[in-house]
């Protein structure tokens, strides 16, 4: 492949970045819509059903985090290999990545059988909730191969710049899930009513459907890499390259769940209403971060290709545009949180108490949006370059290392406000360190 044959090497950077990012942003909004619809159907079964599905979330999130993280690791190697014109290495990375994820599928199925009951027992003694949670967890864990393999293939396709394909296939899996949810939960069209288990089965069928569509495309079209058993022979150096990005990326994705759990524990000791306030802000944060993460995902293959090709000028150009776009998105989040916190809270039907405690919280935490720009982009750049440790360090500073100890300390004297302040402090420190680290390699 010559330089002129690949748009990542020659197309003007801003149109290229937007064309790579927008399909990802749309697919993430589709995923968010699916999550809302899925919760609406399950909620009709009652509070215990929602609780049961929520209890399964940590294990489900670990599976999702590993699938995405491994895919990012494989995609990073592929992008750099294509940029360096090393097609053989790209083929080996894609094929060996699929083989490694297949091993993970077996391990997760075994883990689902072993850890489900003891894990869920830690959170509920209600017999109905426990039974439904077990039904749901067994299905999504033991049949997680669809999710793990489809996410790995999604990142492989994104590493090759095929963003529109991943958007359509993710949408297909979500639509399958949305259609099957009421059919299997409530027993429509002659199917047995399976309740919470029906929701789980609909989920895994959607994931498997998406995976099978990827397989069909890989068989019928030349996607840019060849996935074949002859490339799956173990290669210690290549495996190390994949895991050096995949493991930190997986940890980064799993970190927010742990952060929320620990902070909820601290906030509960102050007043339970602060848990609700934090929960609402986290929902707002998700919607603000969604387009920003879409830009980062669109940026990764461009960075990886040009870094592998040794074209640091285009790498710096891509980083610059990514910073500006993400900063614009985050500025909107900050202005909304500071300027109209009451309006944002009213979207979630906040009562008078939530308004009283939530408005000052939103105004303080909201400053962290704009400060998070550098941390978000720098972490994504290091992933694309195959420097997973650097990316993990930035994410640890943003979401764990600073917030938890400083939040606990300040909460002793300032209450919940001390925790809100730590979000801004953590993002500011991570931004400075991340930017300094990036300047040292570009």
NUVEX-656636 format. One line per 2 residues: number of its first residue (from 0); their letters; for each residue x negated, z negated, y of C-alpha. Coordinates in steps of 0.001 Angstrom, whole numbers, plus 524288, in hexadecimal, padded with zeros to 5 digits. Example, Ala and Ser with C-alpha at 12.3 -4.5 7.8 and 13.67 -1.06 7.14 Angstrom:
REM residues 2
0> as> 7CFF4,7E188,7EE6C; 7CA9A,7E41C,7FBDC
***
This chain:
REM residues 442
0> xx> 80000,80000,80000; 7FA09,803F6,80D01
2> xx> 7FBD0,7FCA2,8197F; 804DA,806E8,81F29
4> xx> 80DCC,8061F,8135C; 811E0,7F80E,815BB
6> xx> 81A0B,7F455,8219A; 8140E,7E6A6,8216C
8> xx> 80737,7ED04,82558; 80BD0,7F645,83000
10> xx> 819A6,7F3B0,834EB; 81AAE,7ED2A,84253
12> xx> 81A8E,7DE92,83FCE; 826F7,7D9D8,84683
14> xx> 83028,7E3D1,8401D; 8294E,7E17C,83320
16> xx> 82ACE,7D2BE,8340C; 83920,7D3AE,837DB
18> xx> 83C04,7DD72,82D00; 835AE,7D457,82311
20> xx> 83C0F,7C7FC,8284A; 84A31,7CBAB,82ADA
22> xx> 84DFE,7CE67,81C99; 84861,7C11C,818E0
24> xx> 84FF2,7BA51,823B6; 85C84,7C0EC,81F38
26> xx> 85A05,7BD2B,81110; 857D2,7AF05,81519
28> xx> 864B9,7AEE3,81C79; 86B4D,7B45F,81051
30> xx> 86520,7A966,80867; 86A1C,79F63,8123D
32> xx> 877C5,7A543,81165; 8774C,7A454,8029C
34> xx> 87386,795E6,80370; 87F19,7932F,80C5A
36> xx> 888DC,79A7E,803CF; 88374,79439,7F775
38> xx> 88517,786A5,7FD62; 892F3,789DA,801C2
40> xx> 89734,78D63,7F3E9; 890B8,78172,7EDD1
42> xx> 8969C,77896,7F852; 8A42E,77C0E,7F33D
44> xx> 8A0F1,7747D,7E6EF; 89F4D,767F6,7EEBA
46> xx> 894CB,75F5A,7F49F; 88F06,75C11,7E749
48> xx> 88C95,76A79,7E4B7; 88557,76C6E,7F18F
50> xx> 87D80,76026,7EEC1; 87A30,76518,7E125
52> xx> 87516,7720A,7E649; 86D97,76B0F,7F123
54> xx> 866D2,76255,7E72E; 861EA,76E6B,7E01D
56> xx> 85C36,77408,7ECAD; 84E9D,76DB2,7EC23
58> xx> 84BBA,77334,7DE99; 851BA,78041,7E259
60> xx> 84999,7806F,7EECE; 83D0E,77DF4,7E73A
62> xx> 84012,789AF,7DEA6; 8430D,79216,7EA8E
64> xx> 836CF,78D6B,7F1AA; 82E02,790D3,7E63F
66> xx> 8343D,79E44,7E4B2; 8329A,7A1A7,7F30A
68> xx> 8250B,79B88,7F3E5; 81FEE,7A309,7E832
70> xx> 825D9,7AF73,7EDAE; 81EF1,7AD3B,7FAA4
72> xx> 81217,7AB42,7F36A; 813C0,7B7D9,7EBB3
74> xx> 8188B,7BF68,7F7A1; 80CD4,7BAE1,7FF91
76> xx> 80337,7C01F,7F56E; 80AC5,7CCE8,7F45A
78> xx> 80B11,7CF3D,80318; 7FC8A,7CCCB,804A8
80> xx> 7F954,7D503,7F8A8; 80151,7E092,7FD8B
82> xx> 7FAD7,7DF50,80AE0; 7ED72,7DF4B,80444
84> xx> 7F18F,7EB32,7FC27; 7F00A,7E381,7EF7D
86> xx> 7FBEF,7E851,7E7E5; 7F6EE,7E2A3,7DB19
88> xx> 7F6A7,7D4EE,7E0D2; 80449,7D6A3,7E68C
90> xx> 80976,7DAB6,7D92A; 802C8,7CF25,7D2A4
92> xx> 80801,7C58E,7DCD2; 8160F,7CA3D,7DB41
94> xx> 8157D,7CA6F,7CC61; 80E4A,7BD9F,7CAA9
96> xx> 81720,7B740,7D4C2; 82316,7BADC,7CCC5
98> xx> 81C7F,7B587,7C07D; 8195F,7A891,7C730
100> xx> 8273D,7A72E,7CC59; 82C83,7A9CF,7BEA8
102> xx> 8249A,79E20,7B9E1; 82A78,79619,7C4EE
104> xx> 83815,79A1F,7C066; 83591,7942D,7B305
106> xx> 83019,787BE,7B911; 83BD8,7862E,7C20B
108> xx> 84549,78815,7B6C4; 83E5D,77D56,7AF26
110> xx> 83DE8,774A4,7BB38; 84C84,7769C,7BD19
112> xx> 84F24,77197,7AF66; 84619,765E1,7B0D4
114> xx> 84762,760D5,7BECD; 85572,763FF,7C2A4
116> xx> 85C18,7579E,7BDC2; 851B3,74DAB,7C1CA
118> xx> 85064,7541C,7CF1D; 85F02,75423,7D1E5
120> xx> 86098,74621,7CCEC; 8584F,741B8,7D866
122> xx> 862D3,74610,7E1FC; 8702D,74393,7DBF9
124> xx> 87745,73AB9,7D286; 8845A,7417B,7D3FF
126> xx> 8875F,747A1,7C6B3; 88E63,753BE,7CBFB
128> xx> 88418,75695,7D64E; 8793A,7549E,7CC5B
130> xx> 87FB5,75D80,7C24F; 8822A,76854,7CC3D
132> xx> 87479,76713,7D1C4; 86ED8,76858,7C404
134> xx> 8775B,77449,7C142; 872B0,77AE8,7CDA8
136> xx> 86458,7771C,7CC81; 862C3,77B06,7BE41
138> xx> 867BC,788B0,7C13E; 85FDA,78B52,7CDAC
140> xx> 85346,785B2,7C802; 853B9,78B2A,7BA43
142> xx> 857C4,798A5,7BF2B; 84EDC,79891,7CB1A
144> xx> 8477C,7A496,7C64A; 8504F,7AD80,7CE49
146> xx> 84D37,7A63D,7DACC; 83E9F,7A4E2,7D83E
148> xx> 83C5D,7B2FD,7D41F; 84510,7B911,7DE8F
150> xx> 83E4B,7B132,7E93F; 830E4,7B532,7E43F
152> xx> 83515,7C379,7E432; 83B0C,7C1DB,7F1BA
154> xx> 82DE5,7BD80,7F733; 826D6,7C863,7EFDC
156> xx> 82FEE,7D256,7F62F; 82E1F,7CBDA,8036C
158> xx> 81F66,7CC1E,8017C; 820D7,7DACA,7FFF8
160> xx> 82902,7DB9E,80C55; 835EF,7DE7B,80566
162> xx> 83E37,7D53A,80D7B; 84AFE,7DCDA,80CF6
164> xx> 84AB6,7DCF8,7FE21; 8495A,7CE36,7FD85
166> xx> 85474,7CCAE,80748; 85DDE,7D4DA,7FF26
168> xx> 85A22,7CE5A,7F25A; 85B4D,7C09D,7F7D5
170> xx> 86887,7C44E,7FD65; 86C93,7C999,7F012
172> xx> 86940,7BCCE,7E957; 8707E,7B4E7,7F3B2
174> xx> 87C96,7BD9A,7F2DA; 87CDA,7BC51,7E40B
176> xx> 87C3E,7AD94,7E5A8; 886CB,7AD1D,7F01E
178> xx> 8900A,7B584,7E7F6; 88DE3,7ADD5,7DB71
180> xx> 88EE3,7A042,7E19E; 89DC5,79F19,7E232
182> xx> 89F64,7A6CF,7D58E; 8970E,79D63,7CDA5
184> xx> 899E4,790CC,7D518; 8A8BF,791EE,7D4D5
186> xx> 8AABA,79B27,7C94A; 8B025,7A73C,7D015
188> xx> 8B3A5,7B3B3,7C8B6; 8B46B,7ACE8,7BB8B
190> xx> 8A6ED,7A6AE,7BBF5; 8A609,79845,7B840
192> xx> 8A59A,78ECB,7C3B6; 897EA,78901,7C2D5
194> xx> 89763,78144,7CF78; 889B6,77DC0,7D424
196> xx> 88397,7843D,7C84B; 88A6E,790D0,7CC58
198> xx> 883B2,79007,7D98A; 87699,78E8F,7D2BA
200> xx> 87936,799FD,7C98E; 87D43,7A287,7D518
202> xx> 87094,79EDC,7DBDF; 867B7,7A282,7D08A
204> xx> 86F41,7AF14,7CDAC; 86D17,7B33C,7DBD5
206> xx> 85E9B,7B016,7DA9F; 85D3F,7B73A,7CDB2
208> xx> 864CF,7C2CB,7D33E; 85B5A,7C3B2,7DEA3
210> xx> 84FC2,7C2F5,7D54F; 85530,7CDD0,7CCAF
212> xx> 85712,7D690,7D885; 848BB,7D48F,7DBF7
214> xx> 8451A,7D846,7CE09; 84D34,7E4C0,7CED8
216> xx> 8467E,7E8B5,7DB83; 838FE,7E5BE,7D5EC
218> xx> 83BFB,7EE50,7CA12; 8421B,7F9AC,7D14D
220> xx> 8399F,7FA7F,7DD8A; 82B73,7F9A3,7E173
222> xx> 82BC0,7ED3C,7E992; 81D55,7ED93,7ED51
224> xx> 81800,7E520,7E243; 818E1,7E653,7D390
226> xx> 81DB9,7DA80,7CBFE; 8191F,7DC2F,7BDFB
228> xx> 814A3,7D362,7B2B6; 8070C,7D96E,7B2E7
230> xx> 804AD,7D308,7C02B; 8091B,7C590,7BB8C
232> xx> 7FC68,7C1A8,7B502; 7F85A,7B454,7BA93
234> xx> 7EEE6,7B555,7C5EA; 7EA40,7A808,7CAAF
236> xx> 7E622,7ACA5,7D836; 7F2DA,7B3ED,7DA9E
238> xx> 7FAFD,7A887,7D5B2; 7F37A,79FA4,7DEF5
240> xx> 7F63F,7A8F0,7EA54; 804CA,7A910,7E74D
242> xx> 805EF,79A5B,7E5A2; 7FD73,79771,7F17F
244> xx> 8087C,79D07,7F9C5; 813FA,79AD9,7F08E
246> xx> 81252,78C35,7EE98; 810EA,788C0,7FD19
248> xx> 81C5D,791B2,8005B; 824B1,78B0D,7F5F7
250> xx> 82114,77DA6,7FB31; 82477,781ED,80900
252> xx> 831F1,7864E,804A2; 83467,779CD,7FD0C
254> xx> 82F70,770EA,807F7; 83B9F,770EB,8109F
256> xx> 843C8,76B2C,80591; 83A68,75FC2,80449
258> xx> 839A9,75E0F,8130C; 84873,75D69,81444
260> xx> 84985,753A5,80917; 83F5A,74A5C,80ED7
262> xx> 8445D,74B4D,81CD4; 85248,748F8,81839
264> xx> 84D66,73C82,811E3; 84734,737F8,81EAD
266> xx> 85309,73BE5,826E1; 85C76,734FE,81DAB
268> xx> 85596,72829,820B3; 85818,72A57,82F34
270> xx> 8661A,72F7C,82EBD; 86CB1,738E7,82554
272> xx> 871C5,7411B,83095; 863E8,745C4,8332C
274> xx> 863AA,74BC1,82598; 86F5E,75408,8298D
276> xx> 868BD,75798,83673; 85C6C,75BC4,82F68
278> xx> 86464,76368,82578; 86B30,76B0D,8303F
280> xx> 85E75,76DEF,83733; 85898,77292,82A62
282> xx> 863C2,77C43,828E3; 8613B,7813E,836A6
284> xx> 852A4,78202,833C1; 85566,78A4D,827BD
286> xx> 85CA7,79485,82FAD; 85224,794E5,83A33
288> xx> 84721,795AA,8303B; 84DEA,7A05C,82868
290> xx> 84AAF,7ABD1,83187; 83D35,7A607,83423
292> xx> 83A5B,7A57E,82598; 83F52,7B36D,82480
294> xx> 83513,7B7A8,82E74; 82A8C,7B06F,826D1
296> xx> 82EA1,7B6C8,81A0C; 82E63,7C41F,8208D
298> xx> 82119,7C103,82660; 81A80,7BCF2,81998
300> xx> 818ED,7CA53,8131B; 81445,7D056,81FF0
302> xx> 80A05,7C5B6,8219B; 8060A,7C664,8134D
304> xx> 80493,7D535,8134D; 7FCA8,7D602,81FC7
306> xx> 7F47B,7C9F1,81C95; 7F143,7D014,80F63
308> xx> 7EDF6,7DCD3,8164C; 7E4FB,7D586,81FAF
310> xx> 7ECEC,7D9A3,82BA2; 7ECA0,7CCD0,83324
312> xx> 7F175,7D36B,83F85; 7FEA2,7D64F,83953
314> xx> 7FEDB,7C8BC,83352; 7FD41,7C2A1,840C8
316> xx> 80774,7CBE3,8464B; 8113A,7C7FA,83BC7
318> xx> 80E8D,7B980,83DFD; 8108C,7BB3F,84CA1
320> xx> 81DAF,7C20C,84B41; 82213,7B85D,840D7
322> xx> 81EBD,7ACEB,849C2; 8268A,7B2CE,854EF
324> xx> 8328F,7B5D0,84CB8; 832A2,7A88F,845F5
326> xx> 83051,7A1BE,8530A; 83C46,7A8BA,85897
328> xx> 844A1,7A45E,84D0D; 83FB8,79665,84E01
330> xx> 8419D,7961D,85CC1; 84FFF,7991A,85A87
332> xx> 85095,78DAA,850FC; 84A10,78489,85AAD
334> xx> 852A7,788B6,86617; 85EDE,78727,85DD0
336> xx> 85AFA,779B3,858EC; 8578C,774D9,86689
338> xx> 861D9,77C06,86E71; 86E19,77BE6,865F1
340> xx> 86C58,7719B,85B3C; 87A97,76D9C,85C4C
342> xx> 87F26,77B83,859D6; 87647,77C9D,84DF6
344> xx> 87B25,76FBE,8487E; 88946,773CA,84A96
346> xx> 8870C,77F46,84167; 885F3,7751B,8369B
348> xx> 89234,76DC5,83B3D; 889F2,76236,83FC8
350> xx> 891EE,75641,84390; 88F67,74D8D,84F6A
352> xx> 88504,7454F,8489C; 87DA0,75124,843B3
354> xx> 87DFB,756C5,85164; 878E5,74A29,85760
356> xx> 86D6B,74902,84E25; 86B74,7576D,84B7C
358> xx> 86A2B,75CCC,8595C; 85DC0,7551B,85CEA
360> xx> 85832,757B7,84F5C; 85A33,76670,85087
362> xx> 853EB,76692,85E03; 847A2,75FB9,8593A
364> xx> 845E7,766A2,84C17; 84990,773A7,8523C
366> xx> 83CA2,7740C,85993; 835FF,77582,84C5C
368> xx> 83BEF,7830F,84A72; 83388,789E7,85486
370> xx> 8277D,78206,8509E; 82925,78621,84265
372> xx> 82678,79476,84595; 817CC,79411,8433F
374> xx> 818EC,78BD1,836F1; 82306,794C1,830B0
376> xx> 81BA3,7A151,833AE; 80E02,79C1F,8307E
378> xx> 81287,796EF,82346; 8182A,7A458,8200B
380> xx> 80BCA,7AB53,82468; 80335,7A2F3,81BA3
382> xx> 80C57,7A574,81018; 80B09,7B407,81262
384> xx> 7FC33,7B2C9,812C2; 7FBF6,7AB57,805EF
386> xx> 7F7B8,79EB9,80CA5; 801E2,795D4,80695
388> xx> 7FACB,78916,80992; 7FABF,78BF1,8182B
390> xx> 80931,78F1B,817C3; 80C3C,782AE,8102B
392> xx> 80487,77A60,819D4; 80C76,77F80,82553
394> xx> 81940,77D2E,81E27; 81533,76F81,81A16
396> xx> 81247,76C4F,82844; 81F48,771FA,82CA3
398> xx> 8281B,76BE0,8226C; 821AA,76056,81BEB
400> xx> 814A2,75A6B,81FD4; 81844,75733,82DED
402> xx> 82702,7559A,82D90; 82847,74B97,822B0
404> xx> 81E2D,74137,82685; 81FF6,742F0,83538
406> xx> 82EC0,7435A,833D3; 82EE3,736EB,82BD3
408> xx> 825DF,7301F,83598; 82D54,73433,841D2
410> xx> 83A78,7312F,83B83; 83647,722E1,83AD5
412> xx> 83697,721E2,849A6; 83E68,72DA9,84E70
414> xx> 8488F,72F28,843C6; 84D00,73CE4,84052
416> xx> 84785,7423D,84D13; 839F1,73F62,847DD
418> xx> 83C8A,7487A,83C68; 841F3,75345,8451B
420> xx> 835A9,752B7,84D86; 82CC9,754A0,841BC
422> xx> 83259,76237,83F2B; 82D77,766DB,84C66
424> xx> 82059,76007,84AA1; 81E4D,765DE,83D0D
426> xx> 82165,773BC,8415E; 81881,772A5,84D3B
428> xx> 80CEA,76DA6,84559; 80F05,77793,83A63
430> xx> 80FDE,7829C,84469; 802D8,77F0C,84A8C
432> xx> 7FBD5,77D9A,83D83; 8020D,789CE,837AD
434> xx> 7FE75,79230,84366; 7F061,78D30,84347
436> xx> 7EF4D,7902C,834AA; 7F4C0,79DE2,836B6
438> xx> 7EB70,7A0DB,841F4; 7E00A,79D5D,8391B
440> xx> 7E34F,7A84A,82F6B; 7E816,7B31E,83881
***
